[in-house]
């Protein structure tokens, strides 16, 4: 419900005060963020009003934020189209959504995760390719966003196995999701399913009859998304017995394992012995 008359004027006046006054005003008068569209875009874009708005979004108390749902906050921001507003809203919402999660698969698997990730990407773009747009987003929030991307990729990988009626691989890798630090689903002539476990990149393929390949990760590779792979690569390009070159990074071949009867035990044994956890990432 948009604010009218006196309430709207009150919010307009509040924008000229320091952030603490605005927070106190919102909490005591229960004036929600819906009131801000009554303020002209021009008045927000100039002077202390705009700076105060950003401070309010960054520092507003939990009480203030509970006056609107995350969806309503994002909906309001669309009317302004200001990059810095989008950035500080993304920062706040990502950090709150991440909560106490310590990895991608600990994030709540809810529609809000999908909606928030889509909104952030639509307004800020890829954090690797559009670094300037992410300048106002904290490292913590950027990590939560990356976890969202990884969780989505893991979901696609498991869905690919399920779609192919490959229940063995679906069941096996479903048990390993908490060990996955990163993942990337690449849609080639045959789906390429990349998973980072410990110090290795594990590559499975969507179609049965393909072996699984293990490669060592270079120390300077920050994420699979940072490889920025070209649109057209064939699945065979990911099957190298020497160096696998992806996005300018060189990954050393470790092992090729086939899915013969009882393969799960061989995979467990190999990964337990040859794929130790990286202490630093």
VOBA-1610 file (N, C-alpha, C; in pm, whole numbers, padded with zeros to 5 digits, always signed):
BEGIN
Unk+00086-00118+00000Unk+00000+00000+00000Unk+00090+00123+00000Unk+00076+00210-00101Unk+00157+00330-00108Unk+00110+00433-00006Unk+00204+00507+00048Unk+00169+00611+00144Unk+00113+00732+00073Unk+00015+00795+00131Unk-00048+00913+00074Unk-00043+01028+00175Unk-00061+01150+00125Unk-00080+01266+00209Unk+00029+01286+00312Unk-00013+01295+00440Unk+00077+01327+00550Unk+00190+01225+00565Unk+00154+01098+00550Unk+00257+00994+00567Unk+00365+01006+00461Unk+00324+01035+00337Unk+00420+01051+00229Unk+00510+01171+00254Unk+00450+01283+00299Unk+00529+01402+00327Unk+00628+01375+00440Unk+00581+01297+00538Unk+00668+01264+00650Unk+00792+01188+00604Unk+00772+01091+00513Unk+00886+01015+00462Unk+00977+01105+00378Unk+00916+01194+00299Unk+00996+01286+00217Unk+01086+01372+00307Unk+01029+01422+00415Unk+01106+01503+00508Unk+01215+01420+00575Unk+01182+01294+00605Unk+01278+01209+00675Unk+01404+01186+00594Unk+01392+01188+00461Unk+01507+01164+00377Unk+01615+01272+00391Unk+01578+01386+00446Unk+01675+01493+00464Unk+01750+01481+00596Unk+01715+01384+00680Unk+01777+01367+00810Unk+01879+01255+00806Unk+01965+01246+00906Unk+02063+01137+00912Unk+01995+01000+00921Unk+02072+00898+00892Unk+02017+00762+00886Unk+01952+00721+01018Unk+02009+00763+01131Unk+01954+00724+01260Unk+01813+00778+01278Unk+01789+00900+01231Unk+01656+00960+01242Unk+01557+00880+01157Unk+01601+00841+01037Unk+01513+00765+00949Unk+01480+00630+01011Unk+01581+00564+01068Unk+01555+00434+01129Unk+01455+00447+01245Unk+01475+00551+01327Unk+01385+00571+01440Unk+01244+00604+01391Unk+01237+00686+01286Unk+01108+00723+01228Unk+01035+00600+01176Unk+01107+00514+01102Unk+01044+00396+01043Unk+00998+00299+01151Unk+01079+00283+01256Unk+01046+00186+01360Unk+00933+00232+01451Unk+00929+00361+01481Unk+00825+00409+01572Unk+00694+00437+01499Unk+00703+00487+01377Unk+00582+00520+01300Unk+00538+00405+01210Unk+00623+00299+01205Unk+00595+00182+01120Unk+00568+00226+00976Unk+00655+00312+00926Unk+00646+00355+00787Unk+00731+00260+00703Unk+00670+00182+00617Unk+00747+00085+00538Unk+00816+00149+00420Unk+00900+00071+00356Unk+00974+00119+00239Unk+00880+00158+00126Unk+00754+00108+00131Unk+00658+00143+00026Unk+00642+00295+00013Unk+00673+00368+00119Unk+00654+00512+00114Unk+00750+00582+00021Unk+00862+00519-00010Unk+00966+00588-00086Unk+00927+00621-00230Unk+00841+00544-00300Unk+00804+00586-00434Unk+00736+00721-00440Unk+00684+00772-00326Unk+00623+00904-00325Unk+00729+01013-00341Unk+00854+00978-00314Unk+00963+01074-00330Unk+01010+01069-00475Unk+01025+01183-00537Unk+01063+01184-00679Unk+01200+01122-00699Unk+01222+01064-00815Unk+01350+01003-00845Unk+01460+01109-00842Unk+01427+01229-00883Unk+01525+01337-00885Unk+01575+01367-00745Unk+01481+01372-00647Unk+01522+01406-00512Unk+01609+01297-00450Unk+01587+01170-00494Unk+01670+01062-00442Unk+01809+01064-00505Unk+01817+01109-00629Unk+01942+01101-00703Unk+02039+01212-00666Unk+01989+01312-00594Unk+02075+01425-00562Unk+02086+01444-00411Unk+02199+01498-00370Unk+02215+01544-00235Unk+02213+01435-00130Unk+02189+01476-00004Unk+02198+01382+00108Unk+02086+01278+00109Unk+01974+01308+00041Unk+01863+01213+00040Unk+01903+01077-00013Unk+01976+01077-00123Unk+02015+00949-00184Unk+02116+00876-00096Unk+02213+00949-00042Unk+02312+00887+00045Unk+02246+00829+00170Unk+02146+00901+00222Unk+02075+00853+00340Unk+01996+00727+00308Unk+01936+00725+00190Unk+01862+00606+00147Unk+01954+00484+00146Unk+02073+00498+00090Unk+02167+00385+00085Unk+02207+00343+00227Unk+02234+00439+00314Unk+02271+00408+00451Unk+02157+00337+00522Unk+02034+00381+00495Unk+01917+00319+00557Unk+01904+00173+00515Unk+01926+00146+00387Unk+01915+00008+00338Unk+02025-00077+00399Unk+02148-00024+00406Unk+02260-00100+00460Unk+02244-00127+00609Unk+02204-00025+00685Unk+02214-00030+00830Unk+02080-00042+00903Unk+01970-00037+00829Unk+01839-00045+00893Unk+01828-00169+00980Unk+01763-00156+01093Unk+01754-00267+01188Unk+01666-00378+01133Unk+01671-00493+01200Unk+01587-00606+01160Unk+01440-00570+01168Unk+01404-00487+01266Unk+01264-00444+01279Unk+01220-00370+01154Unk+01306-00281+01108Unk+01273-00202+00989Unk+01259-00293+00867Unk+01350-00388+00851Unk+01346-00475+00734Unk+01227-00568+00736Unk+01177-00605+00853Unk+01063-00695+00859Unk+00934-00629+00812Unk+00937-00498+00794Unk+00817-00429+00746Unk+00786-00462+00601Unk+00882-00520+00531Unk+00860-00560+00392Unk+00918-00698+00370Unk+00857-00772+00276Unk+00915-00900+00237Unk+01029-00876+00140Unk+01122-00971+00127Unk+01230-00954+00028Unk+01176-00925-00112Unk+01064-00990-00147Unk+01006-00966-00280Unk+00960-00821-00294Unk+00901-00766-00188Unk+00854-00627-00193Unk+00970-00530-00202Unk+01080-00560-00134Unk+01199-00474-00142Unk+01250-00471-00286Unk+01259-00590-00347Unk+01309-00596-00485Unk+01214-00526-00582Unk+01085-00544-00558Unk+00985-00480-00645Unk+00994-00329-00636Unk+01012-00278-00514Unk+01027-00133-00499Unk+01149-00082-00575Unk+01260-00153-00565Unk+01385-00106-00624Unk+01376-00097-00775Unk+01291-00179-00837Unk+01280-00177-00983Unk+01231-00042-01033Unk+01155+00028-00952Unk+01102+00158-00995Unk+01207+00266-01000Unk+01323+00242-00941Unk+01426+00345-00935Unk+01539+00320-01034Unk+01570+00194-01057Unk+01672+00160-01156Unk+01810+00215-01126Unk+01840+00235-00997Unk+01971+00289-00960Unk+02062+00175-00918Unk+02177+00166-00981Unk+02268+00054-00959Unk+02312+00043-00814Unk+02345+00155-00749Unk+02394+00146-00613Unk+02285+00101-00517Unk+02159+00136-00546Unk+02047+00087-00465Unk+02035-00063-00480Unk+02042-00110-00605Unk+02035-00254-00629Unk+02148-00327-00556Unk+02266-00268-00557Unk+02382-00333-00497Unk+02367-00346-00346Unk+02323-00240-00279Unk+02312-00249-00133Unk+02195-00337-00092Unk+02087-00339-00172Unk+01976-00431-00143Unk+02023-00575-00162Unk+02097-00601-00270Unk+02149-00736-00294Unk+02237-00779-00178Unk+02323-00688-00132Unk+02413-00721-00021Unk+02334-00762+00102Unk+02235-00682+00137Unk+02157-00709+00258Unk+02078-00840+00245Unk+02009-00858+00132Unk+01924-00976+00116Unk+02006-01104+00105Unk+02120-01099+00037Unk+02205-01218+00025Unk+02260-01259+00161Unk+02308-01162+00239Unk+02363-01196+00370Unk+02256-01254+00463Unk+02137-01197+00458Unk+02030-01247+00544Unk+01984-01385+00498Unk+01981-01407+00366Unk+01937-01538+00316Unk+02040-01645+00353Unk+02169-01609+00344Unk+02274-01706+00374Unk+02275-01750+00518Unk+02237-01659+00610Unk+02230-01694+00751Unk+02360-01755+00800Unk+02351-01874+00860Unk+02468-01942+00916Unk+02521-02052+00824Unk+02479-02051+00699Unk+02525-02154+00604Unk+02676-02147+00590Unk+02738-02264+00576Unk+02883-02272+00558Unk+02920-02336+00424Unk+02822-02358+00339Unk+02847-02417+00208Unk+02723-02411+00122Unk+02737-02437-00007Unk+02624-02421-00101Unk+02502-02505-00067Unk+02522-02629-00023Unk+02408-02716+00000Unk+02344-02694+00136Unk+02396-02600+00213Unk+02331-02563+00339Unk+02236-02446+00321Unk+02235-02385+00203Unk+02140-02279+00176Unk+02000-02339+00164Unk+01897-02269+00213Unk+01761-02322+00200Unk+01723-02340+00053Unk+01672-02457+00021Unk+01629-02486-00116Unk+01483-02444-00130Unk+01462-02315-00148Unk+01328-02256-00151Unk+01310-02173-00278Unk+01186-02139-00312Unk+01165-02049-00427Unk+01236-01915-00410Unk+01250-01868-00286Unk+01319-01741-00262Unk+01463-01748-00309Unk+01529-01863-00294Unk+01667-01875-00342Unk+01673-01853-00493Unk+01582-01915-00564Unk+01578-01900-00710Unk+01545-01757-00750Unk+01447-01697-00683Unk+01404-01562-00717Unk+01511-01458-00686Unk+01575-01474-00569Unk+01679-01378-00531Unk+01799-01389-00624Unk+01841-01508-00655Unk+01953-01525-00747Unk+01923-01465-00883Unk+01801-01488-00935Unk+01762-01433-01065Unk+01759-01280-01062Unk+01707-01223-00953Unk+01699-01078-00943Unk+01839-01016-00936Unk+01925-01074-00856Unk+02061-01021-00843Unk+02133-01027-00978Unk+02120-01139-01048Unk+02188-01153-01177Unk+02131-01054-01279Unk+02000-01034-01277Unk+01938-00942-01373Unk+01983-00798-01351Unk+02008-00761-01225Unk+02040-00621-01195Unk+02189-00593-01181Unk+02267-00692-01141Unk+02410-00669-01122Unk+02496-00746-01221Unk+02439-00847-01286Unk+02516-00926-01380Unk+02608-01025-01310Unk+02699-01081-01386Unk+02794-01179-01334Unk+02902-01106-01254Unk+02928-01148-01128Unk+03029-01078-01047Unk+03170-01088-01104Unk+03196-01186-01189Unk+03328-01199-01248Unk+03343-01105-01368Unk+03238-01094-01448Unk+03243-01013-01568Unk+03205-00867-01545Unk+03129-00839-01438Unk+03081-00703-01412Unk+03124-00659-01272Unk+03254-00660-01249Unk+03307-00632-01115Unk+03267-00493-01065Unk+03258-00397-01155Unk+03223-00262-01112Unk+03083-00257-01053Unk+02993-00339-01102Unk+02856-00341-01051Unk+02849-00403-00911Unk+02949-00484-00877Unk+02949-00554-00749Unk+03036-00484-00644Unk+03083-00364-00674Unk+03176-00295-00584Unk+03115-00267-00447Unk+02983-00245-00442Unk+02917-00214-00315Unk+02865-00338-00243Unk+02895-00455-00297Unk+02847-00580-00238Unk+02962-00643-00159Unk+02937-00677-00035Unk+03041-00730+00053Unk+03091-00866+00006Unk+03209-00904+00052Unk+03266-01035+00018Unk+03176-01147+00069Unk+03116-01127+00187Unk+03025-01228+00242Unk+02906-01250+00151Unk+02844-01142+00104Unk+02728-01154+00016Unk+02766-01214-00119Unk+02884-01178-00170Unk+02929-01237-00296Unk+02950-01387-00281Unk+02998-01429-00165Unk+03017-01573-00141Unk+02882-01645-00138Unk+02783-01584-00076Unk+02649-01644-00071Unk+02594-01657-00213Unk+02615-01554-00295Unk+02567-01561-00434Unk+02636-01674-00509Unk+02767-01687-00490Unk+02840-01795-00556Unk+02789-01931-00511Unk+02757-01943-00383Unk+02700-02069-00334Unk+02566-02098-00401Unk+02488-01995-00425Unk+02361-02014-00495Unk+02385-02071-00635Unk+02485-02016-00703Unk+02518-02064-00837Unk+02562-02210-00832Unk+02645-02243-00733Unk+02694-02380-00718Unk+02579-02475-00686Unk+02491-02436-00594Unk+02378-02521-00556Unk+02289-02546-00677Unk+02271-02445-00759Unk+02190-02461-00881Unk+02256-02558-00978Unk+02388-02548-00992Unk+02462-02639-01081Unk+02454-02783-01031Unk+02470-02802-00900Unk+02459-02937-00844Unk+02321-02994-00871Unk+02219-02912-00855Unk+02083-02956-00884Unk+02067-03000-01028Unk+02127-02925-01122Unk+02118-02960-01265Unk+02192-03091-01293Unk+02305-03110-01227Unk+02383-03233-01248Unk+02304-03355-01201Unk+02247-03346-01083Unk+02169-03458-01032Unk+02044-03481-01117Unk+01985-03373-01164Unk+01868-03385-01251Unk+01904-03453-01383Unk+02025-03425-01431Unk+02070-03488-01556Unk+02080-03640-01539Unk+02139-03685-01428Unk+02148-03829-01404Unk+02010-03891-01390Unk+01921-03820-01321Unk+01787-03873-01301Unk+01711-03879-01433Unk+01731-03777-01514Unk+01664-03772-01644Unk+01708-03887-01733Unk+01834-03927-01719Unk+01888-04037-01799Unk+01860-04174-01736Unk+01780-04172-01629Unk+01748-04297-01557Unk+01874-04366-01507Unk+01976-04286-01476Unk+02101-04339-01424Unk+02096-04329-01271Unk+02020-04419-01211Unk+01995-04411-01068Unk+02120-04437-00984Unk+02213-04517-01037Unk+02336-04544-00962Unk+02416-04416-00942Unk+02438-04342-01051Unk+02516-04219-01038Unk+02437-04112-00962Unk+02307-04108-00984Unk+02225-04012-00910Unk+02238-04037-00759Unk+02225-04162-00719Unk+02232-04195-00577Unk+02373-04169-00521Unk+02475-04204-00599Unk+02612-04189-00551Unk+02648-04043-00530Unk+02626-03960-00632Unk+02666-03820-00621Unk+02573-03741-00528Unk+02450-03788-00511Unk+02361-03724-00413Unk+02420-03735-00272Unk+02490-03845-00246Unk+02552-03862-00114Unk+02678-03778-00098Unk+02728-03723-00207Unk+02854-03647-00203Unk+02833-03495-00207Unk+02708-03450-00212Unk+02687-03306-00235Unk+02749-03219-00126Unk+02752-03266-00001Unk+02809-03185+00105Unk+02961-03174+00095Unk+03022-03258+00012Unk+03167-03251-00008Unk+03203-03163-00128Unk+03103-03118-00202Unk+03129-03040-00323Unk+03147-02893-00288Unk+03264-02840-00320Unk+03292-02698-00296Unk+03250-02611-00414Unk+03239-02672-00530Unk+03205-02596-00650Unk+03148-02694-00751Unk+03072-02642-00846Unk+03014-02727-00951Unk+02977-02641-01070Unk+02977-02704-01186Unk+02938-02634-01309Unk+02876-02735-01404Unk+02760-02701-01454Unk+02691-02783-01554Unk+02713-02718-01689Unk+02776-02792-01781Unk+02807-02737-01914Unk+02730-02817-02018Unk+02651-02745-02094Unk+02563-02808-02192Unk+02635-02823-02326Unk+02702-02935-02344Unk+02772-02964-02470Unk+02689-03066-02549Unk+02750-03131-02650Unk+02678-03236-02723Unk+02636-03347-02628Unk+02715-03369-02525Unk+02680-03454-02412Unk+02701-03368-02288Unk+02605-03366-02197Unk+02615-03281-02079Unk+02744-03312-02002Unk+02817-03206-01967Unk+02941-03219-01891Unk+02913-03172-01748Unk+02935-03261-01653Unk+02902-03234-01513Unk+03032-03223-01434Unk+03067-03101-01395Unk+03194-03076-01326Unk+03170-03049-01179Unk+03244-03118-01095Unk+03230-03105-00950Unk+03368-03095-00886Unk+03384-02999-00797Unk+03510-02987-00722Unk+03493-03055-00587Unk+03574-03157-00562Unk+03574-03227-00435Unk+03718-03232-00387Unk+03741-03174-00270Unk+03878-03168-00220Unk+03965-03089-00315Unk+04075-03148-00358Unk+04171-03079-00445Unk+04157-03120-00590Unk+04045-03185-00625Unk+04030-03236-00761Unk+03903-03186-00828Unk+03912-03175-00960Unk+03795-03152-01043Unk+03751-03287-01095Unk+03626-03323-01065Unk+03568-03449-01110Unk+03475-03418-01227Unk+03495-03489-01339Unk+03410-03465-01456Unk+03335-03592-01492Unk+03205-03585-01480Unk+03115-03691-01526Unk+03043-03641-01651Unk+02980-03733-01721Unk+02908-03698-01844Unk+02765-03750-01835Unk+02676-03675-01896Unk+02535-03707-01885Unk+02495-03839-01947Unk+02566-03882-02047Unk+02530-04006-02117Unk+02610-04123-02060Unk+02542-04234-02037Unk+02611-04353-01987Unk+02708-04403-02094Unk+02810-04477-02049Unk+02912-04525-02141Unk+03035-04436-02141Unk+03030-04326-02065Unk+03144-04236-02054Unk+03210-04254-01917Unk+03341-04261-01917Unk+03414-04275-01790Unk+03413-04143-01715Unk+03461-04146-01593Unk+03474-04028-01508Unk+03621-03988-01504Unk+03649-03858-01518Unk+03787-03809-01523Unk+03814-03722-01401Unk+03935-03734-01349Unk+03980-03655-01233Unk+04101-03572-01274Unk+04098-03443-01238Unk+04208-03352-01268Unk+04245-03273-01142Unk+04372-03239-01130Unk+04417-03156-01019Unk+04385-03010-01044Unk+04348-02940-00940Unk+04314-02798-00954Unk+04438-02710-00941Unk+04452-02612-01030Unk+04564-02517-01013Unk+04537-02426-00894Unk+04641-02385-00827Unk+04625-02303-00706Unk+04563-02167-00734Unk+04578-02118-00857Unk+04526-01983-00886Unk+04385-01984-00943Unk+04317-02098-00941Unk+04180-02102-00991Unk+04083-02075-00876Unk+04006-01969-00886Unk+03917-01930-00776Unk+03783-02001-00780Unk+03731-02029-00899Unk+03602-02096-00912Unk+03587-02148-01054Unk+03497-02243-01072Unk+03470-02294-01207Unk+03405-02187-01293Unk+03321-02104-01231Unk+03255-01998-01307Unk+03357-01900-01365Unk+03469-01882-01295Unk+03570-01786-01342Unk+03641-01833-01468Unk+03624-01961-01505Unk+03686-02012-01628Unk+03622-01949-01751Unk+03495-01906-01736Unk+03426-01838-01846Unk+03439-01919-01976Unk+03391-02042-01973Unk+03405-02133-02086Unk+03329-02083-02208Unk+03382-02104-02328Unk+03311-02064-02449Unk+03182-02146-02466Unk+03093-02096-02549Unk+02963-02161-02566Unk+02973-02297-02634Unk+03070-02313-02720Unk+03075-02436-02799Unk+03204-02514-02774Unk+03193-02612-02688Unk+03300-02709-02665Unk+03236-02847-02669Unk+03301-02940-02734Unk+03250-03076-02737Unk+03290-03152-02611Unk+03210-03252-02576Unk+03240-03330-02455Unk+03378-03394-02463Unk+03421-03430-02583Unk+03551-03496-02598Unk+03666-03405-02554Unk+03647-03274-02559Unk+03752-03181-02519Unk+03780-03185-02368Unk+03687-03244-02293Unk+03704-03254-02148Unk+03768-03387-02108Unk+03805-03467-02207Unk+03864-03598-02181Unk+04010-03597-02226Unk+04097-03546-02141Unk+04238-03534-02177Unk+04322-03618-02082Unk+04416-03694-02137Unk+04506-03776-02056Unk+04630-03701-02013Unk+04646-03579-02061Unk+04760-03496-02021Unk+04708-03374-01947Unk+04726-03257-02008Unk+04675-03134-01949Unk+04538-03102-02006Unk+04446-03069-01918Unk+04315-03018-01959Unk+04322-02866-01945Unk+04304-02795-02057Unk+04312-02649-02055Unk+04171-02593-02063Unk+04132-02522-01958Unk+03999-02461-01950Unk+04014-02315-01911Unk+03966-02226-01995Unk+03972-02084-01962Unk+04112-02035-01933Unk+04211-02091-02002Unk+04349-02049-01982Unk+04417-02116-01863Unk+04343-02196-01786Unk+04401-02267-01671Unk+04438-02410-01712Unk+04551-02457-01662Unk+04597-02592-01692Unk+04570-02685-01574Unk+04495-02791-01601Unk+04461-02888-01498Unk+04527-03021-01535Unk+04599-03078-01441Unk+04675-03201-01468Unk+04587-03324-01450Unk+04599-03415-01545Unk+04524-03541-01539Unk+04568-03624-01419Unk+04470-03679-01346Unk+04500-03765-01231Unk+04458-03908-01258Unk+04332-03928-01299Unk+04280-04064-01307Unk+04155-04069-01395Unk+04136-04184-01458Unk+04014-04214-01531Unk+03954-04339-01469Unk+03828-04330-01428Unk+03760-04444-01367Unk+03633-04478-01444Unk+03611-04606-01467Unk+03492-04651-01539Unk+03384-04696-01441Unk+03260-04701-01492Unk+03147-04737-01408Unk+03111-04885-01426Unk+03205-04972-01392Unk+03178-05116-01400Unk+03100-05158-01275Unk+03063-05284-01268Unk+02988-05331-01153Unk+03068-05308-01024Unk+03004-05245-00927Unk+03070-05215-00801Unk+03162-05094-00806Unk+03144-05007-00905Unk+03233-04894-00923Unk+03232-04798-00804Unk+03123-04793-00730Unk+03113-04697-00620Unk+03224-04717-00517Unk+03255-04844-00487Unk+03362-04872-00392Unk+03497-04826-00443Unk+03522-04845-00572Unk+03649-04799-00631Unk+03660-04647-00624Unk+03548-04579-00652Unk+03548-04433-00647Unk+03576-04384-00504Unk+03510-04445-00408Unk+03531-04405-00268Unk+03676-04425-00226Unk+03730-04540-00263Unk+03868-04569-00225Unk+03964-04472-00290Unk+03944-04445-00419Unk+04035-04354-00488Unk+04027-04214-00431Unk+03906-04165-00412Unk+03891-04028-00364Unk+03941-04014-00220Unk+03927-04119-00142Unk+03978-04114-00006Unk+04129-04107+00001Unk+04194-04170-00095Unk+04341-04176-00097Unk+04405-04061-00176Unk+04341-04025-00288Unk+04408-03936-00383Unk+04351-03796-00388Unk+04240-03769-00322Unk+04177-03637-00332Unk+04164-03576-00194Unk+04276-03537-00132Unk+04268-03475+00001Unk+04204-03338-00007Unk+04151-03292+00105Unk+04091-03159+00109Unk+04200-03053+00097Unk+04168-02947+00026Unk+04259-02833+00021Unk+04239-02750+00146Unk+04347-02719+00213Unk+04335-02644+00337Unk+04299-02500+00312Unk+04341-02447+00199Unk+04306-02310+00162Unk+04246-02311+00024Unk+04145-02222+00007Unk+04076-02218-00122Unk+04070-02074-00170
//
